[in-house]
Amino acid sequence: MASYIAPSVQDKFETLSIDLKNMILERNVQIHTLQDLIQVLETIVAEGE
C-alpha cells in the first residue's frame, strides 16, 4: 500500500521538511484530513521521545 495525501491537505504537507515528508510517506498512511496529518506527526514525535 502506498501513502496517500489528499489534495485538500497537500499544501500543509508541502510545508514540512523533506525528511519529515519522507518519514510520513514511508509509513504507508492515508491522510485525508488535517487531523490525519496531525495524528501521524504526533506518532512520529512520540516514537522519538
N, C-alpha and C positions, 0 to 999 in steps of 0.2 A: 504494500500500500504506500503510495506517495503522499507527502504532505499536501494539504490544500489550504490556501489563503484566499478567502472570499474577496472579491473586488471592493466591497464596502470597507474592508479592514486593510487593504493593500497600502494605502497612504501611511497609516500608522506603522505598519510593519516595515516599510522602507526607511523610516526614521531611525531604526535600530542599527547598531554596528553590524558589520559583515560577520563578525564572529558569532554574535548573538543570533543573527538570522540563520546562520548555518546550524547552530545548536538546535534551534527550533525545527528547521527542516529535517534534520537527522532523526527527529523523534516520530516521524510519520503521523503527524497530528492533523486534525481537521479543524481549522479556525474559521468560523462563520461570523462571529461577533467580536466586539472589542473585549467582552468578558472572557471569551475563549482565549484570546491572546494574553490577557492579564493572568489567567489561570496557569497557562504554560510558563509564563515568566516567573510566577510565584513558585512553581515547581522547581524551576532551574535554580532560583535563589535558595530554596530550602535544601536542595541537594549540595549546594556549595558551602553550606554552613557547617 
